Amino acid sequence: MLLRRELKRNLKSFLIAALICGAMSMYVIAMSNKMGVDIQQILNLKLPPGLQAAFGMTGLDFNSPMGFFGLMFSYIYLFISIYLAGLFSTIVSKEFSEKTAEYLFSLPIRRMNIILIKLFVAFTYAILTILFITVVSLISFTTLIKQDLNLQPVYLMALAWLLGSLYFGSLGFLLSSFVTRTRTISSASVGLVLVFYLLQVAVSMNKDLSFLKYISPFDWFKGSEIVNSGELSFTYCMIAIGLSAICFSIGIIRFKKMDVLI
Amino acid sequence: MPPILLSNLTKSYGRNKAVDNLSLTVNEGEIYGFIGPNGAGKSTTIRLLLNFLKADSGEISVLGFSPGKDEVKIKQLTGYVSSDTFMYSDMTPGDLFRFTQSYHQVKAPERIRRLVEILDIDTGKKFEQLSFGNRKKVSIACALLHSPKLIILDEPSNGLDPVIRSNLYELLKEEQRNGAAIFFSSHVLGEVQKFCTRIGLLKDGKLIKESSVENFTKVGYMQVRLETEDPIDFSALAGVAALERQGRNLRFIYSGTPDDLIRMLSGISISSVHIEEPELENVFMHYFE
């Protein structure tokens, strides 16, 4: 019953996020031939390298549809990260801020099970969102682009979105185990995503800040690197998985031991 | 094994001790009234019983189980009504009954129908559209629908009209006759006195008095009401407390023997006098004034 309730409760936000990202992806692919050429012309007018880096344009061939899609990678990544940070940060804490925790925890179900069911729902929607965007992108590439294309970067981008945005989800979840007020925590989680995004922009524009590269998940996975190399950094994948696992574990332990005070 | 057994229980919030070395027992088939002013530690004690809070020290046994280790077993056998009635606002009472039932693994349409009837629950509206009193009724029905062996109620009569309040007490008495123990926190002292078999009085997290309802008011105090035209200052007399004066009518608590009282009153011109055991409220006020 809780599983069904949580799926229903979070369905609307999933549909909004998936449809916006899917539509964005389809539009970008449909327009890639025309807009890609326009952007390439702008680049040819010698756009400063710092600015190119800030917009994630470095190293991408905009004459190719996949190159243009590589540019949109970071914007979709940002949007999914905001959605998942918000989702994971409120999935359990909502019971505390809406004061329903006492009722839920008075039912004969282990607190651990409640937390795991809620996390399962959030993971399900995270995977479904990325799956939806991936399927829309693949269908759009095969139906709208009349060229033979290597679609492997799309799969890698999907994996990068999943690992990177789940890390933001885990951070949101961890933060919510310290501050359970939903409004505060969802704003803080979304703010954190934007701070990391701006940090990535700053690192891209200033080589002196390259030591900060390990901090922002937006630096771990870049559209240009995925399109050009056809692979994801194994190290960053492991960092993303490891840090997410740590954040989720600490969050679960904290929620399990948390005093229910409403 | 008694349904509730607490020994040397302590819980602090920072430096503030909410429950301080509390020991008490609630026996089978008993209705235990747990009274005390706001902040005395009543709700904290209840939350410790249900593992909502973790105790700093001491032992808790609920129906023979430890809340930390066997919380599911305890919750299967317990019904809980919270003082703050918050349930899922987008659900109707019917949805909430189904949701609650599914975790208790019972299907009791007859019992739910009866609870709805006795408590006069409006089942057509969503929880968020219900008044506080109606929300309370839904919360009570959810707590009772699985026929629990232990019923824990935190201020259950708040927001209920007198008819429903009376029905609730009848319902709880019926549960008691069927073998359930009831642990009941309330500010409505008259109801505690009428309804409970034993009372515990909590102050600053400590149990300062515990006895049967009959013995609770036998504290060596008498409640005196008298009518006099004598302008004597009663508050100056030894043993007189909680003096209330309304024209010729006086009311006070007297501590001392009946002989002393009669001796004290013998020199005063009195039209009428009533000497009786104090009500629970007077005893309560005595401890907290």
Boltz contact constraints between the chains, C-beta under 6 A:
constraints:
  - contact:
      token1: [A, 1]
      token2: [B, 99]
      max_distance: 6.0
  - contact:
      token1: [A, 1]
      token2: [B, 102]
      max_distance: 6.0
  - contact:
      token1: [A, 99]
      token2: [B, 86]
      max_distance: 6.0
  - contact:
      token1: [A, 100]
      token2: [B, 86]
      max_distance: 6.0
  - contact:
      token1: [A, 100]
      token2: [B, 88]
      max_distance: 6.0
  - contact:
      token1: [A, 102]
      token2: [B, 82]
      max_distance: 6.0
  - contact:
      token1: [A, 103]
      token2: [B, 87]
      max_distance: 6.0
  - contact:
      token1: [A, 106]
      token2: [B, 80]
      max_distance: 6.0
  - contact:
      token1: [A, 107]
      token2: [B, 103]
      max_distance: 6.0
  - contact:
      token1: [A, 108]
      token2: [B, 72]
      max_distance: 6.0
  - contact:
      token1: [A, 108]
      token2: [B, 75]
      max_distance: 6.0
  - contact:
      token1: [A, 108]
      token2: [B, 76]
      max_distance: 6.0
  - contact:
      token1: [A, 108]
      token2: [B, 103]
      max_distance: 6.0
  - contact:
      token1: [A, 109]
      token2: [B, 103]
      max_distance: 6.0
  - contact:
      token1: [A, 110]
      token2: [B, 72]
      max_distance: 6.0
  - contact:
      token1: [A, 259]
      token2: [B, 53]
      max_distance: 6.0
  - contact:
      token1: [A, 260]
      token2: [B, 52]
      max_distance: 6.0
  - contact:
      token1: [A, 262]
      token2: [B, 84]
      max_distance: 6.0
